[in-house]
Amino acid sequence: MTIALYIGLAILLILIWIVIDFQLGRKMHLKKVTRLEFPKRRSDFHLYSDGNKLYEDLFAEMKDAKHHIHSLFYLVNGDHVSEEFFTILKSKADEGVEVRLLVDYLGSHKLKRKQVNELRSHGIEVEYCRKPSFPFIFFSINQRNHRKITVVDGKIGYVGGFNIGKEYLGQDPEFGVWRDYHLKLKGEGVQDLQTQFFENWDDCTSKPRSESSAYYPPLEAGKSLHQFVPTNGEALKETFLKLLQKAQRSVIICTPYFIPDERLYNELMAALRRGVKVTILLPDKADHALVRDAAFLYFPSLLEAGAEVYRFYIGFYHAKVMVIDEEMCDIGTANFDKRSLFLNNEINCLIYDPEFVKATIPEIQKDIHNSEKLTLEYISERSILDKGREQLAKLVSPLL
């Protein structure tokens, strides 16, 4: 009995420490956090929703690099797809091209030290973002750099949901088909991706870098008006709120994880009450414990208010997209969940080009075609175990 009491007391103390660590860590973070603010620019965009086509284009542009390749990924898996990526980086470094690679410390935990050392032996600078740190170790473990940015010669940029790994090509049998959205751009906006990369680089390493003008070559304005919005565990909620408040006719939210905070949930309900059509598209499969269950807490009231919820069933759905009134859209790295809202480093692109949006909507409709519409009947028939997981998910939702 005494041993059980001690164990229970130890668990209680650990839980108290975790809560205090997390709350104080976030409070300290908000006091110190800064972020870049970019103006509206004009660039030409191409949307990729298939990993094979994205990698084919990305790798081809990297092979053609003349001065530098700057890549930041949350996750590089260290598998055979990653090796192809590394082979190109090493080859370009051997040619004298400057190559810098940033990866998230925990997101890229499968990356082997041997692989990193091999990259460095070719002159490639490799650094890790967001290493766990004291005094708020639990908070820092949860604060991830979730951005995915690549800049080639300061002229071509990539940003979106794809990381580097076999699952993004649909080669992981656990997930099957992988749907994601990623942007390639040429034009004025590339300089902002470059600046964001360098801010992360300087934050992760004290190594000096040159101030070559080749990092920022002259760029011509493209067709689409847009604005990059980087966030660091703050400000994303305000961005999403403004988008929802603007909606007059329709809102489409594509996300792998649907865990809004109270204000975002209330804004969705307000949009429904004023007659806005709200469509939510997310995966049927889950790649993390409890995230699927957490979403079900919001569905009954949203469905009753008229929202349509679809669950992608032929693979895994990882897209991060919001479309407002079929006139503007948001595509980037941020999910519609509390982790992206309050913890992660993210970057989204607001695109104010109805023609681009018009070309994007058929891709979303294709995904809806491969989805099942959620009903109140289905929710009411969920098992007691399912509903128990929902309540557990509610308790830990800030970390999901």
N, C-alpha and C positions, 0 to 999 in steps of 0.2 A: 504493500500500500504506500509506504514511504517513497519507494522508487518511482511509482506511478505519479505520486504527487510532485516529486522533483522534476520528472519529465514534463508533466503538464505545466509546471511553473516556468521551466526553461522555454517551452514552446510559446507560452504567453509573452515572456520577455522578448523573445525574438520577433514576434509579431508587433509588439509595441515599438521595438527598435526600427523595424521596417517602415512602419507608418510615420514615425518621427523623421527618419532619414529621408523618406520620400517627400514629405511636406516641407521640411526645411531646405532640402536640396532644390526643390522647385522654386521656393521663395527666393533663395539666393540667386538662382539662375535668372529669374525675372528682373532682379535688381541690376544685373550686369549685362543682360542680353542686348545685343545690337544686331541690326540686319541691314543689308543693302536695299536701297529703294531705286528701282530702275524706271526710266521714263517709257512712254509708249514709243514703239519703234515700228518699222516696216521691214518684213522679211518674206521670203518665199518658203512655203512649207510643203513637206510631203509626209503623209501619215502612213505609218507601218502598223499593221495589226497581226502580222505573221512573223515569227522569229527568224525563220529561214531567210525570208526576203530582207529583213532588217540586217541580219548578220552579213549576208552577201554584199549588201551595199556598204555597210560600215567597214567591213574588212577591206573592201576594194578601195575606199577612200583613205584608209590608214596606209595601205600599201603604196598609195600615190603621194603620201606626205613628203614635203620637201624641207620643212623647218622644225615642226614640233607636233607631237601628239600628247594631249592632256586628257586623261580618262579618270573619272570618279564613278565607282560603282559601290552600291551597298553590299552586293553579294557577287563574289567570283568564286565559283564552286571548286576549282582545282581539278576538274574532270577533263575528259578528252576535248570538249568544246573550249574549255579554258586554255588548254594547251595550244590549240590552234590560234587563239587570241594572243597568247604569249609568244608563239613563234613569229608572228607578224611584228610584235613589239620589239623582239630581240633583233630581228632582221633589219628593221628601220634604225634601231640604235646603232647597229654595226655600220650602217651607212652614214652615220653622223647626225641623224635626226634626234632632236631632244625628245625624250620620252619620260613622262611623269605619270605614275599610276597611284591613285588614292583608293583605298578600300576601307569599309567599315570594320572595326576590330572584331566585333562579334558576328556581324552578318557574313563575313568572309572567313569564318573560323575553320572551314574545310581546306582553306588554302595552306599548303604545307610550307614549312620553313625552307625546305630544299628548293621548292619552286621559286620562292622569293629570293633566295640567295643566287639562284641561277639567273634571274632577271637582273639583279644588281651586278652580277659579274659581267654583264654586257653593257653596263653603264646606265641602266634604267634606274631612275629614282622611284622607289616604292615606299609609301608611307601608310600608316594606319590612322584612321579617324576614330575619335571617341573612345580612347582607352579608358577603362574603369579607373576612377580616381577618388582619393579621400578629400574631405571627410565624409562626403555623402555617397558612399560606394554603391548603395542600392539604387539611388536615383541615377547615378552616372551609368550604371549598367543598362538601365532602361532608356537612356537618352542616346538614340542612334542617329547616324548620318544616313538618311534614306534616299539621298539624291543619286541620280544617274545622269552624268554629264560627260560628253566627249566633245573635244574641240580639236579640229585638224587645221593646222597652219593659220589659225585665227580667222578662217574664211568659211568653215563648215562646222555646224553644231548639231548635236543630238541630245535629246532629253525626253524622258518618259518613264515607262514602267518596267522595261526589260532590263534584266541583269545579264550576267554571263554564266551560262550553265546549260546542261543538256535538257533540263526540264523546260526551258524556254523555247526549245525546238520540238517539244512534244515527245521527247525520247525517254521520259520517266513514266513507266507503266502505272505508277500510283496516281498520276494526274492526267495522263493522256494528252489530248489536244490542249494547247495553252493559248489563250487569247489575251492579248495585251495591246496597249496603244503607245506608240513611240513616235516622236517628231524628228524629222531632219529639217534643218533650216539653213538657208543662205541669205545674207543680207545684214541689216543693221543689228539685229538681235544677237548675233554671234558674239559681239563684244561683251554683252552682259553675261553670257555663259562663261566666257573667259574670265571676267572679273570675279564671278562667283566661284569658279574653280580656284583661282589664286587666293581668294579669301579663305577657303577651306584648306588650301595648301599651307598658307602661312600660319593658320591656326593649329595645324598638325605637326609642323616641323619648324625648327629654328635654322634650317639650312638656307643660306643666302641664295637668291636667284637673280639672274641678270634682268635688266629692264629693257630688253630688246624691243625695238619698234615693230619687229616682225610678229610679236604677239597680238598687235592691234593694227593690222593693215587697213587701208582704206576700204570701206564697204559701201556698196550701193543700196539704196532703199529698195525693198521688195514690194510685193503686192498687198500683203495682209498686214493690217494694223494689229499690234499685239503688245503685251506687256508681261515681262517676267516678274513673278512675285515669290521671292524666297522667304521662308519662315523658319524660325528656330524654336519650336515649341510654344509659339505665341503668334498672334495676328492672323493665323489661318482661319480661325472661327469667324473673325470679322470679315474676311474675304468671302467666305461661303455665305454668311448672313446677307451681305450686300447683293450677292448674286440672286439669292432666293427672294429678297425683297423687290428686286427689279422685275421679277417674272410676272407677266400678265396673262400668258396663255398656256405655257407648258414648261415643265422642268423634267429633265432626264438625268438621273444619277446612276452612273456605272461605277461600281466599287467592289473589291473583293471582301471588304469588311464594312458592315453598316452598324456603327455604334456612335450615334450622334450624342452630343451633350443636350441638356435640357433646352437651351435657347435655340439650337438648330432644329431640334424636334418640334418645338413650338412654332418656329417659323414655317416648317413644312406643313403643319396643321393649319396655320393661318393662310398659306397659299391655297390649300385645298378649299378652305371656307370661302375664299374670294373667286373660286371657279377655275383655278389653275389645274391643268392636268399634270399629275405627278406620276412619273414612271421610275421605278427602281429596279436595276438589273445587277444581280450578284451571283456568285457561284453556288451550286448545290453542294459541292464538295468543300471540305475545310482543310486547310493546311496547317492550322494551329488549333490547339485545344480551346474549346469554349467559344471561339469567335462566332461560329455559326449559331450557337445557342443564344448568345447575347443579342443577336439581331432580332430573334423572335420576340423579345420583350416589347418591341416597337410596332410589330406588324399588325396585331389585331386592331388597334385604334386607327392606324393609317389606312388599312383596308376598309374599315367601316366608314371612314371619311371620304373614300373614293379613290385612293391611290391604287396603282397597279404594281405588283411586285412579281418579278420573273426570276427564276433560278436556272442558270446555265447548267446543262446536264451532260454535255458530251465531252467535258474535260474540266480544266480549271480556268476561271475567269479572273483576271488580274488587272483589268483596265481601270484607270482612274480618270473619269471624264464627267463633266457636268455640262449640259446644254440648256440654254435659257432661250425660250421663245423661238427656237430654231434660227436665231440670229447671231448669237455669240456662244462661245464654248470655253471651257477650262480643261486643259489636258496637262498632266504633269506626273509628279511622283507621290502626291498625297492621297491617302485613302480617306474615306468618310468615316473616320473612327477617332477615338480619343487619343490613341497613340500618335497619330499624325497631327492632331489638333494641339496637343499639350506636351509632347515629348520630342518628336523627331525633327531633324533638319530636313526640310522639304523644299522643292521648287516647282511652281506651277506656271503655266503659260496661259494667260487670258487672250483669246483670239477674237477680235472684233471684225470678222469678215464673214458675212452671210453666205458667200459663195463657198468658202472653205467648210463652213458648217453644213451647208447643203450637201457637200460631197462626203461628209463624215457620217451623217445620219443613216445612209444605207448600210454602213458597216455595223452600226448599232442595231438596226432592224434585222440584219443577218444574225446577230447574236441573240436577239429576242426570239427569232424563229427557232433557234436551237435551245430554247429555254422552256420551262414549264411555269405556267401562271399559278401563283400561290393563292389559295382560297382559305376563307375562314373555317370551312369544314375540315381541311387538312390540319389547321392549327389546333382545332378543338379535339382532334383525334390523336394528338401527340401523347406519348406515353407519360406515365408519372415520372419515369427516369429522365425523359427529355425535359419535362417541366422543372424537375429538380436541378438539372444542369443549367437551366435558364436562371434560376435564382442564385446559383453559385457564380454564374457569369456576371450577374448584376453586382455582386460584391467586389469582384476583381476587374470590373470593366475599365477603370482608369489605366490598366496595364495591357489591355487587349487592343 
